[in-house]
Amino acid sequence: MVIKPAEIFDRHEEWDALVRFATGTQSTVAFGVVSGRRRQGKTFLLKALTESLGGFYFEAGEGTEIELLRHFGMALAQHTGSPVGYPFADWRDALIYFFSLAKDRPTPLVIDEFPNLMKANSAVPSILKQEIDLRGASHQGSSLARVLICGSAMSVMGKLLAGQAPLRGRARLELVVQSLGYRDAAEFWGVTDPKLAAMLHAVVGGTPAYRDEFAEGDLPKSPEDFDAWIVRTVLNRRTALFREARYLLSEEPDIRDPALYNSVLAAIANGNCTWGGIAGYIGYKSSDVAHPLNVLEDCGLVRKEPDAFRSGRSNYRIAEPLISFYQAVMRPVWAELSRGGAARVWARSRQRFLTKAMGPHFEALCREFVELYGYDAFDAEEAGIEVVAGGTVADPANKSQIQIDVAALSPGYPDEPRSVISLGEAKWDKVMGLRHLERLRRARDLLAGKGYVTEKTVLACYSGAGFEAELVAEAKRDGRVLLVDLDILYGLREARDTVSR
């Protein structure tokens, strides 16, 4: 058993997957792909893996093919103890030696930032595929290499194993290192107050690097210190966090027109989440926003979320909270912030943050709560939960639509109606009352009329500000009404006791 280094927070599943891959007993080469957006700790994991198992790690920087070959040869020489770098003629020559490092035992061999090699020589994936095939089943024992390639350019990494790509069908491991979940992020930052944890997550999300490398360990001490922390870190022009959101966009190779992509992100951050809404905000035809939205989705910066109840309708959400914060708060006043006006800007922009960033982010946290803990909260073990999303329920009688922030649906089977496990409404800064519950009841009845199974539907009210006494009393009377406050959201109190068994 290879023990995960103590300095790696969480990442138990990722570490176990990497160790299983690297120590596999098969007598042929194994190939895997690791990806994830920047700052998530991929490099930290892979370096720890190679150090623990005596493997080889190389991080490819940007450069010409000749320069990268030279750097690769120098790294291999350092690994083997050679006093001089290996003068490889080309990448085939280099990879032949690379595979020879694992003749006697399974050994992890890692090439990080692989897209930089592809940029210098687009044939590298084909050459790698050919060298893997040469050491396949018919040449057992020729190499026990456990080859891992890694990259942060999600649009590039996502295509490595797709369609007719050379490496398609070769990977035994495909690992995407995601941001920390919201509860894990709170633990990582050392925040025990759930209100502060939620507000902090709406700014920096679950990206581990932002705590020590970007905020230099400066943690908000309490909800009352949150405003001052924003001013001295995120809005401070002298910190690394200040320009990070801009860099996240510029680092993606498929984004060639930053102005257009910033406008698309601004549209989403301002609540224009549909295709038509985004197009209208930026002054484009609907058909013209397809390409930038697809690119942003491939890069992992935007998520496309299908409407739970309307086929063919989707909403787009920004996947990185720091980008949402930048678009909602910083970008409109970038010139003033660049001159050092952090305190003035935040005083004017705090309400905008609550409306444009914190509110939608709280809805996203509630959906994550359902995805991770909904089985227990809704007693959904028998039916199961397949879909967790927002949705729109048409109300023809009132000539209106009911927006559902958090819908949980059972798996859909042919010739069987889908069960609505839960319908929920989320309000960050509003005390919720019976009017919110009645809207959910109306939506439940409308869905029942459309053929959904709703007899056991849990109606959930999620609030960061609390609940009126009448709603609390109704939840005690009706066992299918669930009130989820911040303590329940962050696991400080169980939700299951409030749902009738």
Secondary structure, DSSP 8 states (H G I E B T S, - for coil): -----TTS-S-HHHHHHHHHHHT---SS-EEEEEE--TTSSHHHHHHHHHHHHT-EEEE--S--HHHHHHHHHHHHHHHHT-SS----SSHHHHHHHHHHTTSSS-EEEEEESHHHHHHH-TTHHHHHHHHHHHTSGGGTTS--EEEEEEES-HHHHTTTTSTT-TTTTTEEEEEE-----HHHHHHHHT---HHHHHHHHHHHTT-THIIIIISTT----SGGGHHHHHHHTTT-TTSTTTTHHHHHHHT-TT---HHHHHHHHHHHHTT--SHHHHHHHHT--GGGGHHHHHHHHHTTSEEEEE-SSSTT-EEEEES-HHHHHIIIIIGGGHHHHHTT-HHHHHHHHHHHIIIIIIHHHHHHHHHHHHHHHHHHHTT-TTT---EEEEEEEEEGGGTEEEEEEEEEE----TTS--BEEEEEEEESSS-B-HHHHHHHHHHHHHHHHTT-B-TT-EEEEEESS-B-HHHHHHHHH-TTEEEE-HHHHTTSS-SGGGS--
